[in-house]
Amino acid sequence: MDITITTPALLFPAISVLFLAYSNRFLAIASRIREQHNLFNKTQSPVAVKQIDSLRLRIRFIVAMQLFAVIGIICCIIAMGLIFYGLQYSGNITFGFSMAFIVLSLLASVSELLLSTKALNIELEDMEEM
């Protein structure tokens, strides 16, 4: 199956939205870490200690999400160039890699979402104990 140069270009709007969402997640995590740091310094709260590992892992997932998305868009641009220069087969393969990296980015996003839900449950359990 041959794709045209416009097929990889269709991913650009989706990738822009992904980057916006991922940047917002990163900023939210950064803010949460600062809050936890202040809480821990004031109270030495065991809940804050439980959250440290979760926050560290969530940052790793967010970085992975962003890296996979960046690699995906770079592959997409390369695929467009290859197709433009008449290297259809190479362009198709590169576009396939682009799609795979974007899927990896989305899977990392789902993993981070599940981890953030677990972190919220830690907070809820602490509130129930009060």
N, C-alpha and C positions, 0 to 999 in steps of 0.2 A: 504494500500500500504506500502510495506516495502522498506526502503532505505538502501543502503550499507554504510559502513564507508567512502567510497570515495566520496559520495554525499556531505556531509558537507565540506569535504576538498576542493571541487571545489570553494568554496567561498573565500578561502584564497588569491588568486591572486587579485580578485576584491576588497577585503577589503584593501589590500596593496595600490592599486591605489587610493581608496577613501581617505585613511589617507594622502597620499601624496597631493592630491588635497585640502583636508581640511586644512592641515598644511600650504600650500601655501596661501590659503584664509586668514587664521588667521594672517600670517606674513604680507600680503598686508594690512589688516585692521589696524594692529598695526602701520605700516608705515604711513598709511593715518591719523591715530589719531595724531601721532607726527607732521605731516605736518599741520593739522588743529590747533593743539595747538600753534605752532609757528606763524601761520597766525593770530590767534585770539589775541595772545599776542602783535603782532606788529600793527594790524589794527583795532581790535575790530569789525571785519567784521560780518554783520548780516548773511551772507551765512554760515560762520563757526558755528554760533549759531544754524542755521537750521540743520546743519549736525550732531550736537552732539547727538540728540535723535536717529537719523538714525544709527549712528555708534554704539551707545550703544545697540540698538536692534539687529544689525547685529552681534555683538559679542555674544549676547545671542543665536542667531540662530547657529552660528558656534560652540559654546560650546555644544549645544544640538545635533548638527550633530555628533560631535566627541563622545559624551557620548552614543548616540544610536548605533553608529558603534562599540564602545568598548563592549557594552552589547551584541550586535549581535554576535561578534566574540567569546565572552566568552560562550554564549549559543551554538554556533557552536562547540566549543571544548568540552563542556559538552555532547552535542549530540553524538559526535564521541566516547567519553568514554562510554556512556550508550550503544551505539550500540556494541562497542567492548566487553562489559561485558554481552551481550546477552539480554539487556533490550530494545528490539526493540520498543515497544510502547512508552515508556518514551523518547527514543531517537528521535522518530518521532515527538512527541509533542514539545520537546525542540528545534528540528531543525525548526519546524514551528514558534516558538517564535523568533529564530534567524533571520529567513527571515522577520518576522514582524518588528523587531528592525532595520534591514537594510533598509526596506522600509520607516520607520519613519525617519531614517537618510537622505535618499534621498529626502523625502518631506520637511524636514527642509532645505536641500540644495536648493531646488527650491524656497522656501520662502525667503531665504537669497538672492538668485539671483534676485528675483523680487524687494526686498527692495533695493538692490544695484543699480538697474536700476532707481528706484525712486530717489535715492541720486544723480545719475549722471544727472538726469533731473533738479535737483535743481541747479547744477553747470552750466548746459547749459542755464537755464533761466537767471542766473546772467550774463553770457557772452552776451546774447541777449540784456540785459538792458544797457550794456555799449555803 
